[in-house]
Amino acid sequence: MATSRFSAMIHSKCPKCRVGNVFEGAAYGFKKQKMHEHCPHCGLKFEIEPGYFYAAMYVSYAFSVAEVVTLGLATGLLTKSESPWVYVLVLLAAILIFAPFNLRYSRLVLLHYLSPKIIYNPSYQDALKKD
């Protein structure tokens, strides 16, 4: 059975073969997040054209806005505080904590859902099952 697009994105897999890893290592850790230039399994070049991942900034911005609005409302409902410093501290902490997540998944959303040039090829997964 083929891996779903959503599952491949969540597990940071290549959008073409859904087998190779897009990133080296985990999203959170002491090492810098490093993205492979090419898929280690099928050889797909992830940066399709120069500056391709600048578009991921728009996706990352959408993630950040959703996180800030959600946490701002939750902070208001839970603390009922009128001090702006409570909100500033909570939201700055959230932005810093979610930064690695936003970097990784904004690029993965761009590759999996917003790139019509990349088409899934199930033959790569079929070849693994035969071996």
N, C-alpha and C positions, 0 to 999 in steps of 0.2 A: 504494500500500500504506500502511495506517495505521501511525503511529508507535506502538510498544509503550509500555505504561505505564511499564515500567522505564527505557526509553530516554528518555522524556519527563522522568522524575524526575531521572535523571542529568544531563540537559542543562538542568535548571531551567525546564522548560516548564509552561504552564498545564495543570491536570488535565482541564479541560473541552474545550479545543480542541487542546491539545498543540502549539500554534504560538507563542503569545505567551510572553514571558519573565516569570517570577515576580519575579526580582531584577534590579536594575541592576548591571552590572559583574560582575567575577569574585569568587570566594570569598576569594581572597588578594590583598591589595593595600593601598595606603595610604589608600584611601577607605573610609568606613564602609559596611557592607553596607546597602543600601536596598532594601526590598521594595516593589513596586508595590502601590498600593491596589486597583486593578482591572487585569484582564488587558488589555494594549494591543491585543489582537486581538479577543477575544470580549466583553470587558467584565465578566467574572465578578468579583465582589467576593470577594477572597481571605479576608478576615476575616468569615466567615459571620455571626457574632454577636459581641457584645462579650466580650472575654477569650478568644476562640477559641484563640489560640495559646498560652495557658497549658498546654494539653494537650501541646504540643510539648516542654515541659520533661521530661515522662516519657520521651519518645522520646530526647531528648538525654541524659538520665540513663542510659538503657540503652546508648547509644553509648559514653558515658564509662566505664561499668563494663566493657564489653567491651574497650575500649582499655587501661584500666589493668590489668586481669587479664592480657591478652595481653602487654603490655610488662613487667609485673612478672615473669611467668614467663620471658619471653625474657631479661630482665636477669639473673635468677637462673641460668638455664642457661648464658648466655654468660660472665658474669663470675665466677660462683661466689663472689661477695662476701658476707660476713656483716655488712658495715657497712650500717646502715639509711640512712645519708646517700646512698649510691649510689642506692638505690631512691627515696628522696624526691626527689632531683634529677632522675632520669629521669622519674618520674611527673609531677612538676610541669611539667617542660618539655613532656611529651606533652599534658598538659591545656591548656597555653597554645597549643601548636601546633595542636591539633585543635579549638579553640574555634570558629573561623570555619566549619569543616566541620560541626561539630555543630549550630550555629545554623541554617545553611542547610538541611542535609539532614533535620534533625528536623522542620522545618516542611514540607518537601517530602514526607516520608513521611506526615505527618499529612494533608496535602491529597490525596495520590494513593491511599493505602491505607486510611486510617482515617476517611474522611469519606464516609459513605453518601449524603449530600445532593448530592454533586458527581458527575455522571454524564458520561462522555465522549460527545461528539457529533462523529462523523466528518464531518459535513457541512461543518465549518469547514475541514478539510484538503482536502476535495473541491473546495471553492470556490477554494482557492489553485491547484489543479492546472488548473482550467478557465481561469483568468486568464492 
